[in-house]
Amino acid sequence: MTPSAKQLKTEFLEYVEIEKGLSLKTVRNYDRYLERFFDIQAITKISEITDDSVRHFRLYLNRQPGMRRRGQTPDTMKKKTQNYYLIALRVFLKYLTKRGYESLAPDRIELAKVPDRSLDLITHQELNRLMSSPDPSTLEGARNKAILELLFSTGLRVSELCSLNRDLDLSQDGFTIRGKGDKVRLVFLSLDAKSAVKHYLSARKDIEEAMFVPFGVRAEADVKNGKSLRLTSRSVERIVKQCSIEAGITKKVTPHVIRHSFATDLLSNGADIRAVQTLLGHASITTTQVYTHVTDRRLKEIHKKFHGKQKK
C-alpha cells in the first residue's frame, strides 16, 4: 500500500537533509512549500498530484499578493518566489520516481520565466568611502572595519562571515570556508583585510570563540539571557547599512552588494569567469554570468571604435 502524501513528504525531507546534505533552512522551506501545495489542493495521496492540480496551484500563487511596500498596494507574488514552490514540488516528484512510486513526471512542471537579474552596485568611489567610514580607534569601529574588509577581500556570504572564529590563521594568504550546500572552497585575504582583522583581534579583551561579536549593552544583554555572543547575519546587515549611511551613500548597501563588488572588481580587471565562479562558490556558471554584462570591456571598446562614425 502506498503511504500517504504527508508520510512521503516526511520521508523526502529526511532524505534531502541526511543523504543530500541540504541545510536545515532549505529543508524547512521545502516543508513549507509542499505543505502549502498539499493544503491548497487538498492533496492526501500522490496520485492526486496531476497536471490539473499543479496548474490550479500555479494560478493560486500567481494571484497572491507580494511584498507590501509602504504606502503602496502590494504587487502579486514575484515569479522567482513562485518558482521556489515549483522547484520544491519538482524535487519531491524526482524523489518519488527514484523510490519507484507512480506519480506525475517531474519534467511536467515548467518554471515560470523570470526577468534577467539586475545587480545593485556601488561605484569605486562609494566603495572607498564605505571602507573608510568606521573609526578603527574604537573597538566597535575596528570590528566594523574588519567586517567590511573581509567581505570585499573574500566575497564571503554574510552567513559564512558570521560563522568565522577568531582562531583564523592570518599568517596564510587564504583560508577554507564551508559554504552553501556544505561545499568547501578557498578564499583569499588582501593585505588590508589582514591588517584590519589583526588590529581588531588585538583590541579585544574577551575570550569568546566567535570572530565577530557584539559589544556594550547588546553584549551584556546577550550574556544575561544566555545567548551566543556571535553576530547574526541580520546584525552584520545593520552594521553595513549604518556604515553606508555614515559614508554618505544613498543607495541600499548590504553585505551582498559588497559581494557583487568583489566579483565585478575581479572581472573588470581581467579575471577569468570560471575562477570567479570558484571564488564565489557558485554551483553553476550561469549564476556568475550575471556579472559579465557590467564588466565586458570588449563590448565597450567595440562600441567606442565603431559607433557613430557616419554622424557628422
N, C-alpha and C positions, 0 to 999 in steps of 0.2 A: 504494500500500500504506500502510495506517495505521501510524504509528510506535507503538512500544511505550508502555505506560503510563508507564514511568520516563522515556522520552525526552520525552513530552508534559509530564510534571511539570517537567522541567528547563526546557523552553521557557516553561511557565507561570510559574515562579519568576523567570526573566529578564524576562518581560513585566511582572509586578507590581512588580519593582524598578525597571526602566528607564522603562516607559511610564506606570505608575500612580504611581510615586514613593513606594512603601512603604518604610519604614525597613528596614535590614538585619536588625534584631531580628525584625520581623514576617515577613520573608521566611524567616528561619531557622526560625521557629515553624511557618509553613506547610509547610516542607520536612519538619519533624519529624512533624507531624500526619498528612500524606499518606503519609509513609514507613511510619508505624505501621499505617495502614489497609491499605496495599498488602501489608505483611508478614503481618499477622494474617489477612487474607482471601485471601492468595496471588494478588493481582491482578497480572497481567502485560499484559493488554490492557484497554482502556477498555470493551470490550463486556462484561467481567466485572463492571463496576460496575452492579449491579442492586438492585432493592428488597430482595431477599433478602440480598445481601452487606452492604448498609448496615444492615439490621435485625440481622444477626448481630454486626456490629461494634458497634452500639449496646448490645446485650446484653453484649458483652465489656467495653465501657467501664463500664457500669453495675455490673459485678461487680468492678471493680478497686478496690484499697484507695486511700483518700485520704491526706491528710496525717497522719502519725503524731504523736500528742500524747504527751508524757511520761507514762509510767505507764498509758496507755490503749491499747486495741485500736484500730487505725486505722479510721475510717469509710470508707464507699465513696466513690468519686470524686464530687465535687460536680457537680451538674447544670450549673453555669456552666462548669466545666472541660470537661465532656463536649461542651458546645456549641462550644468552641473548635475541636475536631476536626471537628464537623459544619459549622461555618462555613467552614473551610478547604476541605473537600470541596465544599461548595456553590459557593464562588468558583471552584474548579478546574473544576467542571462548566459554570459560566457561560462560562468561557474556552473550553472545548471547543465549546460551542454557537456562540459568536461566531466561532470558526475553522472552523465548518462540519463538525465531526466528529459522528457519530451516537453519542450517549451518553445516560445517564439524565438526565431533565429536572431541573434544579436545584431546581424547586419541589416535587419529590417528597420532598425532605429537610426535615422539620419539626424545629425546635429544641425541646429539652426545656424544659418550663415551669419557671422558676426562681422562688423566693420573692422578694418585694419586698426590694430592697436596704436594709439598715439602715446608719445613719450612726454613726460613732464621733465623738462631740462632747465638747468640754470647755466648762466654764462660762466666763462673762466673768471671774470671779474667778481661775479657774485660768489663763486666757489671760494676764491681767495678771501673775500670779506667774511664768509661763513667760518672758514678755518681760523681766522684771526679774532673772531668775536669773543671766545672765552678768555678769562683772565687767569693765566696759569699760576699766578702768585697765590691764589686761594686753592684750597683742596678741591672744592666743587668745580672751580674753573679748570684745574689740572685734569680732573676726571673728564669733564666735557670735551676738552681739547683732545685727550686720548681717544675718546669715543669717535670724534669726527675724523681724526687722522687714520684710525684703524679702519673705519668704514670706507674711506676713499682709497687707502692703500691696498686693501684686500678684496673689496667688493662683497664683503660678507652680507648675508641676510641679517636682519635685526635679531631674529631668534638665535642665529649662530653666534652673533656678537654677545648676546646675553648669556650664552652657555659657557663662555670662556672662564677659566680660572686664573688666579694670579701667578701660578707656577709656570706660566708661559716662558719658554726658553728664548730670551731676547738676544742670545749670542748667535743665534742662527738667523738666516735671511728669510725664513718662512716657517710655517707650521701646518700640520694637517688639521682639518676640521670635518666633523661628521655632520653632514647637512641633510637636505631634503631627500626623502626616500632612503634614509640611513646610508647614503653614499659618502665615502671619504674622498676628500680632494686636498690638494696642496695650494696654499695661498701664500703671498709674499709680503714682507714688511719693507716699507720705504724707510729711509733714514729719519725722516720727520716723524713717522709713526713710532719707530723705536724710541726716539728721543722723548716723545710725548708720553708714551707708556712708562718708560723708566722714571721720568720726573714724577708722574702721578703715583706710581707704586712706592717711590722713595718718600713721598709725603704722607703716606698712610701709616697710621699707628695701630690699626685694629688687626685682628688675626683671622678675619673672615676669609673663606676659601675663594669666594667669587671674585672675578676681576673687577666688575663694576657693581658698586653698592650705593645705597642712599646715605646721606649724611644729615646731621641736625635733627630736627623734630621728627621728621619722617622715619629716620633710623631708630630713634628712641621708641616711637610708637610700634614699629615692627618687632623690636626686641621684646617689648612689653606684651605684645599679642602672640609671641611665639612664632612669628612669620620668618620666612627665609630672607636674609639680608642679601638679596641679589636683585638687581634692577630687572624689571619686566620689559617686554617689548614695548608696551604702552608708555612706560616711564621714559625709555630712550626716545620714543617718538616725541614726547613732550619736550625733552631736552633739546632735540634737534630743532623743533619748532621755535622754542624760545631763543636759541642761538641765531636762527634765521631772522627773527624779529629784531634782535639786537644788532644784526648786520645790515639792517635796513632793506631786506629782501621782501618784496611784496608778494611774490609767488608762494604757493604752498610748498614747503620743503620738508621731506620725510627721509628716513634712512634709505628708502628705496630709490628716492631721487638721487642720493649720493651714489648708490649702486649703479644707477644709469650713467652718472658722470664718470665713474670708474671705467665702464665699458666703452663709452664714446671717446674717452681720452685715449684709451689703448688703440682703438680702431683708427681714430683720426691721425695718430702718429705712426700708422703703418702696421699695426699688429695683425696677424692672421686671424680670421674669424673663428677657425677651429680652436686656436689657442685660447681665445676669449671665451668660447663656449666652455672649455675645460675649467678655466679660472672662475667662471660664474657658477659652475656646477649645473648647467642646463643639460637635461637628458636629451633634448632634440636641438639640432642646429636651427630649426625653424624658429625657436624661441629667441635665439641670439640674433637672427637676421633682422629683427625689428629695429636694430640699431644702425644697420648699414645705410639706410636712406638719408640719415643725417650726417654721415661721415664719408660719403663716397666722393673722394677728391677728383676722381677721373671724370665723373659727370660734370662737376663744376668747371674743370678745365676745358671739357668739350664745349660746354655752353659758352664760356668766355671766348673760345677760339672761333666758333662758327656762327654764333647768334648775332643777328642784326648787321651782317656785312653789306647787305644791299640797301640799308637805310641811309639816306643822305642827311 
